Each structure stands twice: as C-alpha cells, then as structure tokens.
C-alpha cells in the first residue's frame, strides 16, 4: 500500500504490538485492530495513526470536517474504562476508545456496544503514516459505508452512490448489470456474503472502491452528474415498500401522495422505481416530500381536505378559520404543503371557543378573564383588555366565532398555551379569584342595566 519510511528497530524491540481502537462516526460505532510491527507505539504515534485512519473513514461515511482526537480511554483488566495518559497503561490486544471534541461532533457518542474489529490494519510506516489493510477489513469497511442504515444488505441505488464516489462513469443499464452480478439470488438486495464473494475475486476493483472514497484529494468532478439524488431514491423506496420488494399507488396514497398523473401503476419493483425517478425527477421530489415528512400528519391532512374541499379545491374565504389566508383556491398539493409548514392550520379553535363562550354565540371580556383565572395564568385588566381588543376586530364589544378563529390561527402559541392550561392543568388559580355571585353585585347592576352583559 504505497511507500513511506519503514519503521526502524529500536528500544521498543521487534515484537509486534496489537491494539483495538474504536470510535463513533455519525452515531455508528467503528472498531479496528491496529498491528504495530515494531512494538508498542508512543502516545504521539498512536494518536497520529488513529487520526489518520479515522479521518479517512469519516470521509468515506460523508462526515463533515476532519477527524480530531480529544481523549482516549482504555478498557482495563478489571473491566472498567479509564482515561489513558500514557501508553504504558495500554495492554497488548486490549481495547481503546477514541473521543472527538464535543464542539466538533455536536453530539454524544452512540450508546451501543462496540463491534468486533473489521479486520487487521498493519502499520508499516509512521512517518508518514502508511497502513496495510487486510482484505477482510476492506470488504467490511466498504459494505459498512454503503449500508448506512445497517440494514445488513445494500440496494441498487446505494451501489450507484458508491460508484459515483469513486468517479466511475455510469448509466442505468451499466449499474443494473453490475448489480445483477452481485445479486446472485435475484432478491434485489445484496448481502455482505454476496458482496464478499464477488469483490474478493476482483482485487483491483476492491482497492478502487476502498481508496477513492477515503481520499480527500480526490474529487469526482469529471463524473457525469446524476439528475436526481440517489440517496433520496433509496430513502423514499424504503418508506414506500416497507421492507417488501414492491409498493403500489395505495402505499403512496397512504403516505400522502395522490398519483394524479397515473405514473404509479400496478406493483412497482425496485428497478421500475429507479427508472421512474430518473425519467421523472419531479415525481421523486413530490413523492419524497410527502412520504418523508418529519411528522406523519397524513390522516389529519386528508380528513381536513375531505371536509373542506369542493370540486377539488379549498376556498379559504368559505371557511372562517382559513379567512386569514390569501383568497387563492388551494389544490391538494398546496393544501399538503400548507399543513406541513403551518401545522396550526389543522388545529380546530372550537375546543377553546367552547370553554370561553359557555354556550353563547359570542365571547365577552369577562369570559377571557375567567378563562385566564381557570387556567391559573397571571392577569390584570390590561392583559384582558389587550387580548379582547386584538380579537374584537369589528369593535362591537363581542367576539364572534369568525373573529376568534382568525385570531386563533394567527396566534397558535397563545391558544395552545391556554388550551393546555385549561384542559391539563391541575393547579388551583390563586390570582384574582372570582366571586361567582357577581351578577347580583350592586356595581354589576349599575353597569348592566338589566342586560346579561356589559358593553364597552
């Protein structure tokens, strides 16, 4: 594996020294068995080798930045992890763990077991660092970098991504033929065993697939760019197929995509899906946007659509709680995007309205005051007045449902806080307690003049 200055025999003797070193890259544990042919390394040499090796692995896994080392811990004979400040505490055949600076990784190491080392990495030179990796290590490292979600198999799109990282010219037919040689069982999935049998027979290809993605000096700028994001093809396929080898338009509809153009016909297998995405990039964009939504509100969105739509459109002006929106009619696609960008659209203001109105067709200033008291929220006349004035847009002294709905949709956080405190708070309000017999109070009589309410 290249040149470099060979290790010279020294005071450390000639007995080789072996140590396993693990770390965390993008929430996945990695472990490698380093073999130092000239004996125990110094602390500086150990850090240099670990940084060089894992920087290349981070590059292969598309991690940002360079790999830096903040701390090393060793697993002692009494089965405890201890900070390692000197290599004399490092045992031959022992296990180390390398921590990156927290401000660089932005996350804690994944809380999972350390895996067995992939294979051996023989350090043949320290200045500069040169490592001779075993075939087993290369096979497992390549497979791990492709199988990013640890499914234990890889798909056609993931193989394409690997080839693109290596600067290999490709088209759909070429990648499919290459994949078919790996996919000996015809399942559309390539296991590690299938990959190992194939790659072991092509050592030059194995070196290419191992070295290119790990080289920071390599940039596949000459590669003909794909029109679509293959990782998006794979992620959307995984969501649609649910672990099967096909999906149908009903699966897409269940996740929020309505196939108005009739592109999703019958059972769609992986090859068909790949072809569809490359021939119709807009299809992939639309399907993935719905199927990979952060919060699965599909049923709520569809239910609201069925209630509100007329002739395939929603007209905001026809619905009080949407009256604050532009008057432009909303198609299904526009409605979907609106609901996912503004989830409060789906929240009906009627529950809080019922608490405030108490059966009346309007809300009075005292209703807001009483609600704040029941919710245990601090209030004074200015607080109540500001809220009331913000809702009472027609200045009648009464808030009708249309006014309430417009206010609720413009101020979802205020309504959510009030709703949670009214329905879920067990605290007994102690601020400005209300005398429920106020209607018989002489001040009320002087102000109301026999009416069940007071006007401004």
C-alpha positions in Angstrom: 0.0 0.0 0.0 2.4 2.7 -1.1 5.8 3.8 0.1 6.9 5.5 3.3 9.8 5.4 5.7 9.9 1.9 7.3 10.0 1.5 11.0 13.5 1.0 12.3 14.2 -1.4 15.1 14.6 0.5 18.4 14.4 0.3 22.1 10.9 -1.0 21.8 12.1 -4.3 20.4 10.8 -6.1 17.4 7.7 -7.9 18.9 4.6 -6.7 17.2 2.0 -4.9 19.4 -1.7 -5.2 18.7 -4.5 -2.9 20.0 -8.2 -2.4 19.1 -9.3 1.2 18.7 -13.0 2.1 18.5 -14.7 5.5 17.9 -18.1 6.9 16.9 -18.8 8.3 13.4 -22.3 9.7 12.7 -23.9 7.7 15.5 -22.2 4.4 14.5 -19.5 2.5 16.3 -16.4 1.6 14.4 -13.6 -0.7 15.6 -10.2 -1.5 14.0 -7.3 -3.8 15.1 -4.0 -2.0 14.6 -0.9 -4.1 14.4 2.3 -2.1 15.1 5.1 -4.4 13.7 7.9 -2.8 15.7 6.3 -2.9 19.1 4.4 -0.6 21.4 4.0 2.9 19.8 4.5 6.2 21.7 1.4 8.3 22.6 2.1 10.7 19.7 2.4 7.8 17.3 -0.8 6.2 18.5 -2.7 9.5 18.2 -1.3 10.1 14.7 -2.3 6.7 13.4 -5.8 6.8 14.9 -6.4 10.3 13.5 -5.1 9.3 10.0 -7.2 6.2 9.9 -10.5 7.5 11.2 -10.2 10.7 9.2 -10.3 8.6 6.1 -13.2 6.5 7.4 -15.1 9.7 8.3 -14.6 10.8 4.7 -15.9 7.5 3.3 -19.0 7.9 5.5 -19.6 11.5 4.3 -18.9 13.0 7.8 -18.1 16.7 7.7 -14.8 18.2 8.8 -11.6 16.4 9.8 -11.3 13.8 12.5 -9.8 15.2 15.7 -9.0 13.4 18.9 -9.9 14.9 22.3 -9.5 11.9 24.7 -8.5 8.2 24.7 -9.8 5.7 27.2 -8.6 2.2 27.7 -10.5 -0.9 28.9 -8.7 -2.3 31.9 -8.4 -5.8 33.2 -11.0 -5.1 35.9 -13.5 -4.3 33.1 -13.5 -0.5 33.6 -12.9 2.4 31.2 -10.1 4.7 32.3 -8.5 7.8 30.8 -5.3 6.8 29.1 -2.5 9.4 29.7 0.4 7.1 29.0 0.9 4.1 26.6 2.3 2.1 29.4 -1.3 1.6 30.5 -2.2 0.1 27.1 -2.2 -3.7 27.0 -1.2 -5.9 24.1 -4.5 -7.0 22.4 -6.5 -4.5 24.6 -9.4 -2.2 23.6 -9.2 1.6 23.4 -11.9 4.2 22.6 -11.2 7.5 20.9 -13.4 10.5 21.7 -13.7 13.5 19.4 -14.2 17.0 20.8 -17.8 17.6 21.6 -17.9 21.0 19.9 -16.7 19.3 16.7 -19.1 16.3 16.7 -22.1 18.2 18.2 -23.4 15.0 19.7 -22.7 12.4 22.3 -21.3 9.0 21.2 -23.9 6.5 20.3 -24.9 4.3 23.3 -24.4 1.0 21.6 -22.0 -1.9 22.0 -18.6 -1.8 20.4 -18.5 -4.2 17.5 -15.7 -6.7 16.8 -12.9 -5.2 14.7 -13.5 -5.5 10.9 -10.0 -6.9 10.4 -6.3 -6.1 10.8 -4.7 -2.8 9.8 -0.9 -3.3 9.8 1.0 -0.1 10.4 4.1 -0.4 8.1 5.3 3.2 8.5 4.7 6.1 10.9 6.5 9.0 9.2 4.4 9.3 7.0 1.6 7.0 8.2 1.2 4.0 5.9 -1.2 1.2 6.8 -1.6 -2.1 5.0 -5.3 -3.1 5.4 -6.3 -6.8 5.2 -8.8 -7.9 2.5 -11.4 -8.6 5.2 -11.1 -5.1 6.6 -11.6 -3.6 3.1 -14.6 -5.8 2.4 -16.3 -4.9 5.6 -15.4 -1.2 5.6 -16.8 -0.7 2.1 -20.0 -2.6 2.9 -20.5 -0.6 6.1 -20.0 2.8 4.3 -22.7 1.8 1.8 -25.2 0.3 4.2 -25.5 3.5 6.2 -28.7 2.4 8.0 -27.3 -1.0 9.0 -30.0 -3.0 7.1 -27.5 -5.9 6.5 -28.0 -5.5 2.8 -27.5 -2.9 0.1 -29.7 -1.8 -2.8 -29.1 -0.8 -6.4 -29.2 2.9 -5.6 -26.6 2.6 -2.8 -24.3 0.7 -5.2 -24.6 3.5 -7.6 -23.7 6.1 -4.9 -20.6 4.1 -4.2 -19.6 4.0 -7.8 -20.2 7.8 -8.1 -17.9 8.4 -5.1 -15.2 6.5 -7.0 -15.5 8.6 -10.1 -16.9 5.7 -12.2 -18.8 6.5 -15.4 -22.3 5.0 -15.2 -25.7 4.9 -16.6 -28.8 3.0 -15.5 -28.1 -0.1 -17.7 -24.5 -0.3 -16.6 -25.2 -0.1 -12.9 -28.1 -2.5 -13.2 -25.8 -5.1 -14.9 -23.1 -4.6 -12.3 -25.7 -5.0 -9.6 -27.0 -8.2 -11.2 -23.6 -9.8 -10.8 -23.8 -9.1 -7.1 -27.4 -10.0 -6.7 -27.0 -13.7 -7.3 -30.2 -14.7 -5.6 -32.3 -12.2 -7.6 -33.9 -10.6 -4.5 -33.0 -7.0 -5.3 -30.8 -7.0 -2.2 -27.1 -7.8 -1.8 -26.0 -9.3 1.5 -22.5 -9.0 2.9 -21.8 -12.6 1.9 -22.7 -12.0 -1.7 -20.6 -8.8 -1.8 -17.6 -10.6 -0.2 -17.7 -13.5 -2.7 -17.9 -11.1 -5.7 -15.3 -8.5 -4.5 -12.7 -11.0 -3.4 -12.3 -12.1 -7.0 -11.6 -8.6 -8.2 -8.7 -7.2 -6.0 -8.1 -4.1 -8.3 -11.8 -3.1 -8.1 -11.7 -3.7 -4.3 -8.8 -1.3 -3.9 -10.6 1.3 -6.1 -13.8 1.1 -4.1 -11.8 1.3 -0.8 -9.3 4.0 -1.6 -11.2 6.6 -3.7 -13.9 7.5 -1.1 -11.3 7.8 1.6 -9.1 10.2 -0.3 -9.6 13.9 0.5 -7.6 14.9 -2.5 -9.9 13.0 -4.9 -12.9 14.9 -6.4 -15.0 13.1 -8.9 -15.6 16.3 -10.9 -15.3 14.5 -14.2 -18.1 12.2 -13.4 -21.3 12.8 -15.3 -23.7 14.1 -12.6 -27.0 12.3 -12.0 -30.1 14.3 -12.4 -31.5 13.0 -9.1 -30.3 12.4 -5.6 -29.9 8.6 -5.4 -30.0 8.6 -1.6 -33.4 10.2 -1.9 -34.5 7.4 -4.2 -33.4 4.8 -1.7 -34.9 6.6 1.3 -38.3 7.0 -0.4 -38.2 3.4 -1.6 -37.6 2.1 1.9 -40.6 4.1 3.2 -42.9 3.1 0.4 -42.0 -0.6 0.2 -41.9 -1.1 4.0 -39.4 -3.9 3.6 -41.2 -5.6 0.7 -39.8 -5.9 -2.8 -42.5 -3.7 -4.3 -45.1 -1.0 -3.5 -48.3 0.2 -5.0 -50.1 3.5 -5.5 -52.2 2.7 -2.4 -49.0 2.7 -0.4 -48.1 6.1 -1.8 -51.6 7.4 -1.1 -51.4 6.2 2.5 -48.4 8.3 3.0 -50.0 11.4 1.4 -49.1 11.2 -2.3 -52.1 11.1 -4.8 -51.0 9.8 -8.2 -53.0 12.3 -10.4 -50.8 11.6 -13.5 -51.2 7.8 -13.3 -47.5 7.1 -13.2 -47.7 4.5 -10.4 -49.5 1.6 -12.0 -49.6 -2.0 -10.6 -46.8 -3.3 -8.4 -43.7 -1.2 -8.7 -40.5 -3.1 -8.0 -37.0 -1.5 -7.4 -35.9 -1.4 -11.0 -39.2 0.2 -12.1 -38.9 2.8 -9.3 -35.3 3.6 -10.2 -36.3 4.2 -13.8 -39.3 6.3 -12.9 -37.2 8.6 -10.7 -34.6 9.1 -13.4 -37.1 9.7 -16.1 -39.3 11.9 -13.9 -37.3 13.8 -11.3 -40.4 15.9 -10.4 -42.1 12.7 -9.4 -39.3 11.8 -6.9 -39.5 15.4 -5.5 -43.2 15.2 -4.9 -43.4 11.7 -3.6 -40.4 12.1 -1.2 -41.7 15.4 0.1 -44.9 13.7 1.3 -43.6 10.3 2.2 -40.6 11.6 4.2 -42.4 14.3 6.1 -41.0 14.8 9.7 -44.4 14.3 11.3 -46.9 11.9 9.8 -50.0 14.1 9.7 -51.3 12.4 6.6 -54.6 11.3 8.0 -55.3 14.7 9.6 -54.5 16.5 6.3 -56.6 14.1 4.2 -59.5 14.3 6.7 -59.5 18.1 6.6 -59.2 18.0 2.8 -62.3 15.9 2.5 -64.3 18.2 4.9 -63.2 21.5 3.4 -62.7 20.9 -0.4 -65.2 21.5 -3.0 -64.7 20.4 -6.7 -61.1 19.5 -6.0 -60.2 22.9 -4.3 -60.3 24.6 -0.9 -61.5 28.2 -1.0 -60.1 29.9 2.2 -62.8 32.6 2.1 -65.5 30.0 2.7 -64.1 28.8 6.0 -63.7 31.2 9.0 -60.6 29.6 10.4 -58.9 30.0 7.0 -60.1 33.5 6.3 -56.7 35.0 7.2 -55.1 33.2 4.2 -54.9 34.6 0.7 -58.1 34.1 -1.2 -56.4 31.9 -3.9 -58.0 28.5 -4.0 -55.8 25.7 -2.7 -55.1 22.5 -4.6 -54.4 19.2 -2.8 -50.6 19.8 -3.2 -50.8 23.4 -2.0 -53.0 22.2 1.0 -50.5 19.5 1.9 -47.6 21.9 1.8 -49.5 24.5 3.9 -50.5 22.0 6.6 -46.9 20.8 7.0 -45.4 24.3 7.0 -48.2 25.6 9.4 -49.5 22.7 11.5 -51.7 25.1 13.4 -54.0 25.1 10.3 -55.2 21.7 11.3 -55.9 22.7 14.9 -59.6 23.5 15.3 -60.1 26.5 17.5 -63.5 25.2 18.5 -62.5 23.5 21.8 -61.1 26.7 23.4 -64.0 28.6 21.9 -66.5 26.3 23.8 -64.6 26.9 27.0 -64.8 30.7 26.6 -68.2 31.1 25.1 -70.0 28.7 27.5 -72.8 28.1 25.1 -73.2 31.7 23.9 -72.6 32.7 20.2 -70.0 35.2 21.3 -67.3 35.9 23.8 -67.3 38.8 26.3 -64.4 40.4 28.0 -65.2 38.7 31.3 -65.1 35.3 29.5 -61.4 35.9 28.7 -60.8 37.0 32.3 -62.5 33.9 33.7 -60.6 31.6 31.4 -57.3 33.1 32.5 -58.3 32.5 36.1 -59.3 28.9 35.5 -56.1 28.3 33.7 -54.1 29.7 36.6 -52.4 32.3 34.3 -51.5 35.7 35.7 -53.8 38.5 34.5 -54.9 42.1 35.1 -57.3 44.4 33.4 -54.7 45.5 30.9 -53.9 41.9 29.9 -57.6 41.1 29.4 -58.1 44.3 27.5 -55.2 43.7 25.1 -56.4 40.2 24.3 -60.0 41.3 23.9 -59.1 44.3 21.6 -56.9 42.0 19.4 -59.9 39.7 18.9 -62.7 42.2 18.6 -61.8 43.4 15.1 -65.3 44.9 14.4 -65.3 46.8 17.7 -68.8 45.6 18.8 -67.8 44.6 22.3 -68.5 41.0 21.4 -66.2 38.4 19.7 -68.0 36.2 17.3 -66.6 32.8 16.1 -65.1 34.3 12.8 -63.1 36.8 14.8 -62.0 34.1 17.3 -60.9 31.7 14.5 -58.8 34.4 12.7 -57.1 35.3 16.0 -56.5 31.6 16.9 -54.8 30.9 13.6 -52.7 34.0 13.7 -51.6 33.3 17.3 -51.4 29.5 17.7 -48.9 29.6 20.6 -51.2 31.7 22.7 -54.2 29.4 22.0 -52.1 26.3 22.6 -50.9 27.6 26.0 -54.4 28.5 27.0 -55.8 25.1 25.8 -53.2 23.1 27.7 -53.7 25.0 30.9 -57.5 24.8 30.7 -57.6 21.0 29.9 -54.5 19.7 31.6 -53.6 22.0 34.5 -54.4 20.8 38.0 -53.2 24.0 39.7 -55.8 25.9 41.7 -55.8 29.5 40.5 -54.8 32.0 43.2 -54.5 35.2 41.2 -57.6 37.4 41.4 -60.2 34.8 42.5 -63.6 35.4 41.0 -66.8 35.8 43.0 -69.4 33.8 41.1 -72.2 35.8 42.5 -71.0 39.0 40.8 -74.2 39.4 38.8 -76.0 40.2 42.0 -73.4 42.8 42.9 -74.7 46.4 43.0 -71.8 47.6 40.7 -72.8 45.0 38.1 -76.5 46.2 38.3 -75.4 49.8 37.8 -73.3 48.8 34.8 -75.5 46.2 33.1 -78.9 48.0 33.5 -80.7 44.6 33.4 -78.7 43.2 30.4 -76.8 39.9 30.8 -73.6 41.6 29.6 -71.8 45.0 29.7 -70.8 46.8 26.6 -67.7 48.9 26.2 
